[in-house]
Amino acid sequence: MLSSPLVDCHAIHWGEPRACTPPPSSVPSRAPVAQSGIVLHALSWNLHGAPSAGPMDARLGRIAAEILQRHPDLVLLQELWFADDARRLQDALSSHYLRVADDPHISDSWLSRPIGLRRGGLLAFVARASAWRPEGPSRFERFRAGPLWWRSLLTQGDGLAEKGMQSFTLVRPGVRIGIANTHLQARYAAIVAEVRHDAEIRARQVAQLLHDVAPHRDAAVTLLFGDFNLYPDEGPYRQLTQDWVDLTRGLQCPTCATRLSHSGRSDGWVDYVFASAGSGIRLDPHMTMITNAAVDCPYSDHHGLELLVGIETLGMGATGASRDAMPDARAGIEAVVP
């Protein structure tokens, strides 16, 4: 049932506003990293900006305040589906953050003009005071696999959302790193055949990621962030971790999750940061979480992931991709669980 709709020129949210007394903010992580290396402080977060969510104004204000308190170099967000929601967050962060320019294809879908839909729902910011800078605008590549058009119209918005991956390069003197931000096919509650079909879509999307986000030869590190809608025991996750190291692995446990259900229960571990390091590069990763008390209280239906990683050059080169150059992902990770 649709009630209390909020509709403006370029944002639509018809869910009920959720009462929330925000808990005290957690203390931002400042775990030690390799002193001889370069440090990147990054944050990845699904902000639950779907049309079925309630109005986002208050939540976006709290999210902006949390980002400003933690002040990462890089902010990567998912589910900012509407132009006005993206603009509101940009305005709230503008004193300290620069928005990474969208690929023009983000806003040229047939739904962009009437409702402000942003293809993929992905958004990135870089801190003004950071030594890191994006090299040009971001690139958006739409997933070739998705739900059938009639399912998109009737039950699944993923097809209309045109999910995909956002990518760009971050640079600072002497160092380049590849960045990718993504959001895979949702896990819709449906009959067994449809659940299997959605799983096949995610598997094909992972195959595209592995092809399109291959580590750049001139990048010291390539980092892949996002909401993958995959559990760690699934085949596509295992396929990803053949070539990439899961930096969230030290936080995972049988009862841990990055997403909350509307019943208030944890709803599985689906958000990740994957890494591939160039030859002669060692990573010292420390991962923490930004937690919610309940769905959209105070922030979202997903917990945020905060990464502090030291990037240390051990040899002369920073070309190619080498798992052997990286420590086990569980080493040096601060295990903070919701």
Secondary structure, 3 states (H helix, E strand, C coil): CCCCCEEECCEEECCCCCCCCCCCCCCCCCCCCCCCCEEEEEEEEECCCCCCCCCCHHHHHHHHHHHHHHCCCEEEEECCCEHHHHHHHHHHHCCCEEECCCCHHHHCCCCHHHHCECHHHCEEEEECCCCCEECCCCEEEECCCCCCHHHHHHCCCHHHHCCEEEEEEEEECCEEEEEEEEECCCCCCCCHHHHHHHHHHHHHHHHHHHHHCCCCCCCCEEEEEEECCCCCCCHHHHHHHHHCEECCHHHCCCCCCCEECCCCCECCCCEEEEEEECCCEEEEEEEEEECCCECCECCCCECEEEEEEEEEECCCCCCCCCHHHCCCCCCCCCCCCC
